[in-house]
Amino acid sequence: MKKVLYLAVIIGILTSCLRKESVEHYTLSDDSQLSYTAIMSGKTPKAYMLLFPGFGESPEDVLASTDLPFELVHQNIAVFIPVLRNGSESYGFSSENQENIAKIVTAICERHNLHDTPYFVGGFSMGGATAVKLAENARVKPSALFAIDSPIDYKRFLYATKRDIEVYNKDSQDSIYSQLYRDIEKIKNESPYEIADSTHSAIRPLIEVPVRIYIEPAEDWWLDNRQTDVLGLNIIDATCFINDLRLMGNKNADLIITRNKGFRKSTNQRHPHSWSIVESKDLINWLNSMLHQ
């Protein structure tokens, strides 16, 4: 019996070692202000994911907040988390940062020999908007795109933020309100989506791209804990974005609405604006299915 137990332990250790992923940070050789974190296994990946953090998040924050990158690697999908010039406070959907992301993607493909490998794009919060913009601009479209509780229409976002500042004086409690308003005002016309644009020209390149938007509205939580009403929630952007894509002919555009799944992993405290609203295995099953279409 002891020999069987010892054998089981040894097999478990070996299996763990075989599945162990590497986490490496690379800086671009021709631009030291651009970099990326790579999470990979030792095998040649069948696909790769460009994963974008939310505003204020580093790659380390992402890895501490969700098991999604590691679950992707266990499914032989390599993960790359870009880092832009302003680090965690970069506005990835801006045209300047989109150009920098293109440089990072080129460096990734060259270093890891991924030029002919299918890829996905996704992100959390503002990182989701970055992913949407990248998919719109990409010459070779991703096999699928997802965004997690992301503000996508930045004219709507600015109107809500201005209201929070001028009517509710929220910037006196948290300076992030005035910072976001000041910075995004300069690049609002580069928004990846605009509800008021009846031509929907920005999202037209996504008609053939499979899309998922995850959202946990939790209106009562926002009212009680942040004094925020629906105008300040990303559910507006999410529903309009998916509806417009469907009306334009996208047959694979889905809105995933969750309930009571939002928790911050570091504190285990309730927060609907969290990576945890995504069930990793379900998302990965969907991504895998898109590779075979």
N, C-alpha and C positions, 0 to 999 in steps of 0.2 A: 504493500500500500504506500509506504514511504517513497519507494522508487518511482511509482506512478505520479505521486504528488510532486516530487522533485523534477521529473520529466516535464510535467505540465507547467511548472514555474519557468523552467529553462525555455520551453517553447514560447511561452508568453513573452519572455524577455527578448528572445530573438525576433519574434513578430513585431514587437514594439520598435526594435532597432531598425528592422527592415522598413517600417512605415514612417520612420522619423524623417521629418522634413527639415530642410535647411532654410534659415532666414539670413539673408545677406543684404548689405546696403552698398549700392554702387553710385559713384559720382560720374557724371559725363566728362569725358576727357577734354572736350573743347569748351566746356562751360561748367565751372565748379559750383555754380549756384543752382544747378539742376541735378536731381538725383532720383533714385527710386529704391524701394525695398522689394526684394524678390523672395517669394516663398515657393520652394520647389522640392520635388522629390529627386531621386537619382535617375529616374526614367525619362525618356523623351516624352514630353507632354502631348496629349491628343488635341489640346486646345489651351488657350491662356485667357486670363481675366485681367483687364485693366480696372482696378478698384480704387475709387476716389473717396477720401475721407470727407467728413463734414467740416465746416468752417471751425477753426480752432483745434482740429484734431491732427495728430501726427500719425505716422504708420504704427508706432508703438501703441498709441491710444486705440487704434483700430483692432490690433491683435489682442489687446486687453479687453475689448468690448464685445467681441463676437468670435465664435468658432468657425465662421463661414470660410475664411481663407484656408484654414487647416483642413476643413472638410472638402473644399475644392481640390486641394493637393492630393488628398486621399483618393479622389476620383480621377487622378492624373490630369488635373487642370492646374497649370502653373498660375500663380498670382503675382501681379506687379502693382505696387502702390506708388504712384509718382509723387515727388516733392518739388514744388515750384519755388520761384525766387523768394517769395515772402513766406515760405514755410507754411505753417498751419493757418496763416491769415491771408491766404491767396484766394482770389476770386477766379476760380478755374474756368468759368464760362466766358470770360473776357477774350477778345480776339488775340491780345498779346499772349495770354496764358495758353490759349489753344495752339498757338504757334510753338510755344515751348513744350507743350505736351507732345506735339508731333515730333519734335527733336528727341524727346525721351523715348517715344515708341520706336523710332528708327534705331536708337542705341540699343534698346531691348532686343529688337529683332536681329540686329547684327551680332550682338554678344552671345545670344542664346540660340541663334540659328532658327528663327521662328517666322521667316518671311512667308512661307507657304502654309502656316498653321492657322486654323480658324481661331477666332477670338470673340470674347464677350466684353461688354462694358457695363459698369454699374457703380452705384455710389449711394452714400447716405447724406441726407439733408442737402446742403449746397453741392456736395460731391455728386449727387444725383443729377443736378442741373449741369454740372461739368460733363457727366457721361452723356446726357442727352445732346448737348452741343457738339461733343466729339462725334457722336453717331451721325448727326446731321451733316457735319463737315467731311466725314471720312469718304475717301474715294472708294475704298473697299469696305463695305458695310459689315458691322459685327453680326455674328450669328444670332445674337439676342442682346437686349438692353433692359436694365432694370434700374429703378430709383426707389429709395426708401424715404418716405415722408419728406419730399423735396419741394422747396419753393422753386417753381419753374418760370412763372410770370413775374418778372422783377418790377414791372410797373405796378402790378397789384401789391407786391411786397412793399414797395416804397410808399404807396398810399396808406397801407396799414401801419407801417412804421412811423410815418409822419403823424398819423392820428394818435398813435401811442405817445409820441413826444409832445405834440401840441395840446392834446385834449387831456391826456392822463399823466403827463409829466414823468413818464417811465425812465427817461434818460437821467433823471436826477437820482434814481435808484440803481441804475446800471448803465454805464457809459457805452455799452455795446450798441444800444439803440442809435445814438447819435453817430457812432463810428460807421455802422452799416449804412445808415441813411446818407452820410457824407460820401462814402466810398462808392456805393452802388449808384448814386445819382449820376456819376460820371460815365457809367457803362450800362445804364438801363436799356439803351437801344440795342445792346448786344444780347439781350435776354434770349434764351433758347425757345421761348414761347410767349405769345401775347394773346390773351383771351379776346381783346378788342379788335384784333386783326382778322377781318372776315375772310381774307385770302388764305390765311394760314400758310403763308409761303415758307416760314422757318421750318415747319414740321413736315412739309411735303416730302423731303427725302427719306422720311421714316415710314412711308406707306407700306413698304415690303419688309420692314424690320419687326420681328417679334418683340413686343414690349410688355413689361409688367411694372405697374406702379403699386407700391405697398403704402398703406396709410392706416393709422389708427386715430380716428377723429377725437374721441374722448372729450366731447364738448364740455361736459360737466367738470372734468378734471381741470381743463384750461380756465374755465370760469372761476373755480374755487381756488386754484393754486397760483394762477398767473394773471388773473383778471383780464383774460384774453377771450374775445368773442370769435365767431366763425370767420370774420373778415381777416383776422390775423392767422388763420389756420391754412395749412397747405392742402386741405381737402378740396378747396375751390379749384386750385390749379390742377390737381390730380383728376378730378371728375371731368373737367372741361377738356383737358389734354386727351384723355382716353376717348371721350365721346367724339371729339373732332377727328381723331385718327380713325375711328370706326366709320364715321360718316364719309370720310375721304377714301375708304376702301380697305383699310388695314383689317384683316380677318383674324389677327392674332395680337390684339391689344386688350389687356386685361387689367382691371382694377381689383387689387386684393385688399379687402377691408378687414382689419383684425379687431378683436375686442380683448382688453385686459392682458395683452401680451407684452406691453411696454414696460421694461424694467432696466435700470442702469446696472450693469453687471458688477461694477466696482463697489456699489453700495447696496445692491439689491433693493433699491427704492423704486417705487412706481414712477414712471415717466413715459408717456406715450410716444415721445420723440426720441426713440431709441433703436439701435440695431436689432434688438431682441424681437421686434414685431415680425421679423422674417424667420420662418422655420427653414433652417439651412438645407435639410435633406429634401424638402419639397421643392425649393428653388433649384437645387442642383439636378433633381430629376427632370425638371422642366428644361433647364439648360442642356442637359444631355439629349433630351428629345429633339431640341432644335438643331443639333448637329446632324441628325439623320433626315432632315426634311429636304 
